[in-house]
Amino acid sequence: MIAVIGVALIVFFTVSTTSFGTMSNVATVSSYVAPILLIAVAEVPVLTLGEIDLSVGGVYVLSPFLVVYLNNLGLPVVGAIVVTLLISIAIGCLNGLITVLLKVPSFITTLGMVFALEGIVLLGSNGIQINPAGEGAITQILGGWDYSSILWALGIGVVLHIVFKHTTFGLHNVAVGGNQTAAGEAGIRVGAVKVACFAICALLGGFLGLLDGYRIGSLNPGTDGLTLMFYGVAAAVVGGTALTGGRGTMIGAGIGAIVLGVLQDGFNIMGINAFAYQLVLGLAILGAMILNIQMDRIRSGRDRPAPVKAPSGDQHPDNADASLPRSSPPGTDAPQAR
């Protein structure tokens, strides 16, 4: 269904405006789609667990500033990028450990983390915009070229789809989200799976921050990472990932991201009020959640065993066949055959 909607939107905007199908606009659409796509596929494993990671938006804002800071300390740009990505993984692991060991709901854990990370960025930068570290080939590979961000996002999405659908880790991810207790009794290391999913999410958030930093060419400490995170979650949910856990799809998240990106670009070209995009996005999330709940009810109804009908007439237990032998009451002798 979401794929049909995406195709319909592309056809509508192509027919309605002459500039939508141009090559220059394809690059613009890709710049809208890539960030949402990368956040969406990053959130799918976490959402499949029945959890959520709000802090990915904070890691997104923090990572390019970390690269600049480490580069100023003397690390080469490539080394600073590697260390930044490792720090991103560590943030994700910390989120997972707090959620698993301290039993703090992931919503609260990651909400606190995102505000903490944004505070670190504002304090470290004094609220001043700066330029990203590095130049030349590294900037072109990591976002400087018009299509590098979308190619990175698509490539990572394909890899995560393979991992999610064709590896033991992906199977364990879905199993934990479907029934955590049963998964633990089956020998799955529930805590390790959760921590790994949060680590992957934070890693991709940090990497996206680098891509967008080099693509835009300027780092703004006031960037609203939370809004981007919600766009990614919306794309995943609209694409078929259940917020209640147990079901996720990388392909659906990718299609959802394309739909949101095309919608945003088409609205801009047609001069439609930007607030209308927020309205459509909200209605789409509500509609997707209602559909998910109804589909879950249908599936549970199909899986429920058929009720056993009580025997009637001569087959009722109280009217059992008289030809069957019955036990004698205590203290009496059973009738003897003649």
C-alpha positions as CSV (number, residue, x, y, z in Angstrom):
1,M,0.0,0.0,0.0
2,I,2.7,2.5,1.0
3,A,4.6,1.7,-2.3
4,V,1.4,2.5,-4.3
5,I,1.0,5.8,-2.5
6,G,4.7,6.7,-3.2
7,V,4.3,6.0,-6.9
8,A,1.0,8.0,-7.0
9,L,2.7,11.0,-5.4
10,I,5.6,10.9,-7.8
11,V,3.2,10.8,-10.8
12,F,1.0,13.5,-9.3
13,F,3.9,15.9,-8.7
14,T,5.5,15.2,-12.1
15,V,2.3,16.0,-13.9
16,S,1.4,19.0,-11.7
17,T,4.8,20.7,-11.9
18,T,7.4,20.9,-14.7
19,S,10.4,21.2,-12.3
20,F,9.7,18.1,-10.2
21,G,11.1,15.6,-12.7
22,T,14.3,17.5,-13.6
23,M,17.7,16.2,-12.7
24,S,18.4,19.1,-10.5
25,N,15.3,18.3,-8.4
26,V,16.3,14.6,-8.2
27,A,19.3,15.8,-6.3
28,T,17.1,17.9,-4.1
29,V,14.7,15.0,-3.4
30,S,17.7,12.8,-2.5
31,S,18.8,15.3,0.0
32,Y,15.4,15.1,1.7
33,V,15.1,11.3,1.5
34,A,18.7,10.3,2.6
35,P,18.6,11.6,6.2
36,I,15.1,10.2,6.8
37,L,16.0,6.9,5.3
38,L,19.2,6.5,7.4
39,I,17.4,7.3,10.6
40,A,14.5,5.1,9.7
41,V,16.6,2.0,9.1
42,A,18.6,2.8,12.2
43,E,15.4,2.9,14.3
44,V,13.8,-0.3,12.8
45,P,15.8,-2.8,15.0
46,V,15.1,-0.7,18.1
47,L,11.4,-0.3,17.3
48,T,11.2,-4.1,16.6
49,L,12.2,-4.6,20.2
50,G,9.3,-2.5,21.3
51,E,11.7,0.2,22.3
52,I,12.6,3.6,20.9
53,D,15.8,5.7,20.7
54,L,15.2,9.5,20.8
55,S,18.9,10.2,21.4
56,V,19.9,9.4,17.8
57,G,19.0,13.0,17.0
58,G,21.4,14.2,19.7
59,V,24.2,11.9,18.4
60,Y,23.5,13.3,14.9
61,V,24.1,16.8,16.1
62,L,27.1,15.9,18.2
63,S,29.2,13.8,15.8
64,P,30.5,16.5,13.4
65,F,31.4,18.8,16.3
66,L,33.4,15.9,17.8
67,V,35.4,15.5,14.6
68,V,36.3,19.2,14.6
69,Y,37.3,19.0,18.3
70,L,39.4,15.9,17.9
71,N,41.0,17.3,14.7
72,N,41.9,20.5,16.6
73,L,43.6,18.3,19.2
74,G,45.9,17.0,16.5
75,L,44.2,13.9,15.2
76,P,44.0,13.6,11.4
77,V,40.5,13.9,10.0
78,V,40.1,10.2,9.2
79,G,41.3,9.3,12.8
80,A,38.9,11.8,14.3
81,I,36.0,10.3,12.2
82,V,36.8,6.8,13.5
83,V,37.0,7.9,17.1
84,T,33.8,9.8,16.7
85,L,32.0,6.8,15.4
86,L,33.3,4.7,18.3
87,I,32.0,7.3,20.7
88,S,28.7,7.1,19.0
89,I,28.6,3.4,19.6
90,A,29.5,3.9,23.2
91,I,26.6,6.3,23.6
92,G,24.3,3.7,22.2
93,C,25.7,1.0,24.5
94,L,25.1,3.3,27.4
95,N,21.5,3.8,26.4
96,G,21.1,0.0,26.1
97,L,22.7,-0.8,29.4
98,I,20.6,1.8,31.3
99,T,17.5,0.3,29.7
100,V,18.4,-3.3,30.3
101,L,20.2,-3.2,33.7
102,L,18.5,-0.4,35.5
103,K,15.1,-1.1,33.9
104,V,14.6,2.5,32.9
105,P,12.1,2.8,30.0
106,S,14.0,3.5,26.7
107,F,11.8,6.6,26.1
108,I,13.0,8.2,29.3
109,T,16.6,7.0,28.9
110,T,17.1,8.3,25.4
111,L,15.1,11.5,26.1
112,G,17.5,12.4,28.9
113,M,20.4,11.5,26.7
114,V,19.3,13.7,23.7
115,F,19.0,16.7,26.0
116,A,22.4,16.0,27.5
117,L,24.1,15.6,24.2
118,E,22.5,18.8,22.8
119,G,23.7,20.6,26.0
120,I,27.3,19.4,25.4
121,V,27.2,20.7,21.8
122,L,25.9,24.1,22.9
123,L,28.4,24.4,25.7
124,G,31.4,23.2,23.6
125,S,30.6,25.5,20.6
126,N,29.3,28.5,22.6
127,G,26.3,28.4,20.2
128,I,28.5,29.5,17.3
129,Q,28.4,27.9,13.8
130,I,31.6,26.4,12.6
131,N,32.9,24.7,9.4
132,P,33.4,20.9,9.3
133,A,36.9,19.5,9.5
134,G,38.7,18.3,6.4
135,E,38.6,19.1,2.7
136,G,39.1,17.4,-0.7
137,A,38.2,13.8,-1.4
138,I,37.0,13.1,2.2
139,T,34.3,15.8,2.0
140,Q,33.1,14.5,-1.5
141,I,32.9,10.9,-0.3
142,L,31.1,11.9,2.9
143,G,28.3,14.1,1.7
144,G,30.0,16.8,-0.4
145,W,28.8,15.2,-3.7
146,D,25.1,15.7,-4.5
147,Y,24.3,12.0,-4.5
148,S,26.8,10.6,-1.9
149,S,24.4,10.8,1.0
150,I,21.6,8.9,-0.8
151,L,24.1,6.3,-2.0
152,W,25.4,5.8,1.6
153,A,21.8,5.6,2.9
154,L,20.7,3.0,0.3
155,G,23.9,0.9,0.8
156,I,23.5,0.8,4.5
157,G,19.8,0.0,4.1
158,V,20.6,-3.0,1.9
159,V,23.2,-4.3,4.4
160,L,20.8,-3.9,7.4
161,H,18.0,-5.6,5.4
162,I,20.3,-8.6,4.8
163,V,21.3,-8.7,8.5
164,F,17.7,-8.2,9.7
165,K,16.2,-10.9,7.4
166,H,19.0,-13.5,6.9
167,T,21.1,-13.7,10.0
168,T,20.7,-15.1,13.5
169,F,20.9,-11.6,14.9
170,G,17.9,-10.5,12.9
171,L,16.0,-13.5,14.0
172,H,16.8,-12.9,17.6
173,N,15.9,-9.2,17.2
174,V,12.4,-10.1,16.1
175,A,12.0,-12.9,18.7
176,V,12.9,-10.6,21.6
177,G,10.4,-8.0,20.3
178,G,7.7,-10.5,19.9
179,N,8.0,-12.2,23.3
180,Q,10.9,-11.3,25.5
181,T,10.2,-13.9,28.1
182,A,9.9,-16.7,25.6
183,A,13.1,-15.5,23.8
184,G,15.0,-15.6,27.0
185,E,13.8,-19.1,27.8
186,A,14.9,-20.2,24.3
187,G,18.4,-19.2,25.2
188,I,18.6,-15.8,23.4
189,R,20.7,-13.2,25.2
190,V,17.9,-10.6,25.4
191,G,20.1,-7.9,27.1
192,A,22.9,-8.3,24.5
193,V,20.5,-8.0,21.6
194,K,19.0,-4.8,23.0
195,V,22.3,-3.2,23.7
196,A,23.5,-4.1,20.2
197,C,20.4,-2.5,18.6
198,F,20.9,0.7,20.5
199,A,24.6,0.7,19.5
200,I,23.7,0.3,15.8
201,C,21.1,3.1,16.0
202,A,23.6,5.5,17.6
203,L,26.4,4.6,15.2
204,L,24.2,5.4,12.2
205,G,23.0,8.6,13.8
206,G,26.6,9.7,14.2
207,F,27.5,8.8,10.7
208,L,24.5,10.7,9.3
209,G,25.7,13.8,11.3
210,L,29.0,13.6,9.4
211,L,27.2,13.2,6.0
212,D,24.9,16.2,6.6
213,G,27.8,18.3,8.0
214,Y,29.9,17.8,4.8
215,R,26.8,18.1,2.5
216,I,25.7,21.5,4.1
217,G,29.2,22.8,4.7
218,S,28.4,24.3,8.0
219,L,27.7,23.0,11.5
220,N,24.9,24.6,13.5
221,P,24.8,23.7,17.2
222,G,21.1,24.6,17.3
223,T,20.1,21.9,14.7
224,D,16.9,20.2,15.7
225,G,17.9,16.6,15.8
226,L,14.7,15.5,17.5
227,T,12.6,16.5,14.6
228,L,14.7,14.5,12.2
229,M,14.5,11.6,14.5
230,F,10.7,11.7,14.5
231,Y,10.7,11.9,10.7
232,G,12.7,8.7,10.7
233,V,10.4,7.0,13.2
234,A,7.4,8.1,11.1
235,A,8.9,6.6,8.0
236,A,9.5,3.3,9.7
237,V,6.0,3.2,11.2
238,V,4.3,4.2,7.9
239,G,6.4,1.6,6.2
240,G,5.0,-1.2,8.4
241,T,7.2,-1.4,11.5
242,A,5.1,-1.9,14.6
243,L,5.8,0.4,17.6
244,T,4.6,-2.4,19.8
245,G,7.5,-4.6,18.7
246,G,7.8,-8.0,17.1
247,R,7.6,-6.7,13.5
248,G,9.9,-4.6,11.4
249,T,10.8,-4.0,7.8
250,M,13.8,-2.2,6.3
251,I,12.2,-2.1,2.8
252,G,9.1,-0.6,4.3
253,A,11.1,2.0,6.2
254,G,12.9,2.9,3.0
255,I,9.7,3.3,1.0
256,G,8.3,5.3,3.9
257,A,11.3,7.6,3.8
258,I,10.9,8.1,0.0
259,V,7.3,9.0,0.4
260,L,8.0,11.6,3.1
261,G,10.9,13.0,1.1
262,V,8.9,13.2,-2.1
263,L,6.0,14.8,-0.2
264,Q,8.2,17.4,1.4
265,D,9.9,18.3,-1.9
266,G,6.6,18.4,-3.8
267,F,5.0,20.7,-1.3
268,N,7.9,23.1,-1.5
269,I,7.8,23.2,-5.3
270,M,4.0,23.7,-5.4
271,G,4.3,26.5,-2.7
272,I,2.0,24.7,-0.3
273,N,2.3,25.8,3.3
274,A,4.9,23.9,5.2
275,F,2.5,23.4,8.1
276,A,0.4,21.2,5.8
277,Y,3.3,18.7,5.6
278,Q,3.2,18.4,9.4
279,L,-0.6,17.7,9.2
280,V,-0.2,15.0,6.6
281,L,2.7,13.5,8.5
282,G,0.6,13.3,11.7
283,L,-2.4,11.8,9.9
284,A,-0.1,9.3,8.2
285,I,1.3,8.1,11.5
286,L,-2.1,7.8,13.1
287,G,-3.4,5.9,10.1
288,A,-0.4,3.6,10.1
289,M,-0.8,2.8,13.8
290,I,-4.5,2.1,13.4
291,L,-3.8,-0.2,10.5
292,N,-1.0,-2.0,12.5
293,I,-3.3,-2.6,15.4
294,Q,-6.1,-3.9,13.2
295,M,-3.7,-6.2,11.3
296,D,-2.4,-7.6,14.7
297,R,-6.0,-8.3,15.7
298,I,-6.7,-10.1,12.4
299,R,-3.5,-12.2,12.8
300,S,-4.3,-13.1,16.4
301,G,-7.8,-14.1,15.4
302,R,-6.4,-16.4,12.7
303,D,-3.9,-17.9,15.0
304,R,-6.4,-18.5,17.8
305,P,-7.5,-22.2,17.9
306,A,-11.1,-22.9,16.9
307,P,-13.5,-23.4,19.9
308,V,-14.2,-27.0,20.7
309,K,-17.9,-27.7,20.4
310,A,-19.6,-29.6,23.2
311,P,-20.9,-33.0,22.0
312,S,-24.7,-33.2,21.7
313,G,-27.3,-35.8,21.8
314,D,-26.1,-39.4,22.5
315,Q,-22.5,-38.2,22.4
316,H,-22.9,-36.0,25.4
317,P,-20.8,-37.2,28.4
318,D,-23.9,-37.4,30.5
319,N,-25.6,-39.6,27.9
320,A,-22.8,-41.9,27.1
321,D,-23.5,-45.1,25.1
322,A,-25.0,-47.6,27.4
323,S,-23.0,-50.3,25.7
324,L,-19.8,-49.0,27.2
325,P,-18.8,-50.5,30.5
326,R,-19.1,-48.3,33.6
327,S,-17.3,-48.5,36.8
328,S,-19.3,-49.9,39.7
329,P,-19.9,-47.7,42.8
330,P,-17.6,-48.3,45.7
331,G,-18.6,-51.3,47.8
332,T,-20.5,-53.1,45.1
333,D,-19.5,-55.9,42.8
334,A,-19.4,-55.4,39.1
335,P,-22.1,-57.5,37.2
336,Q,-20.7,-60.8,36.0
337,A,-21.0,-61.9,32.5
338,R,-23.3,-64.9,31.9
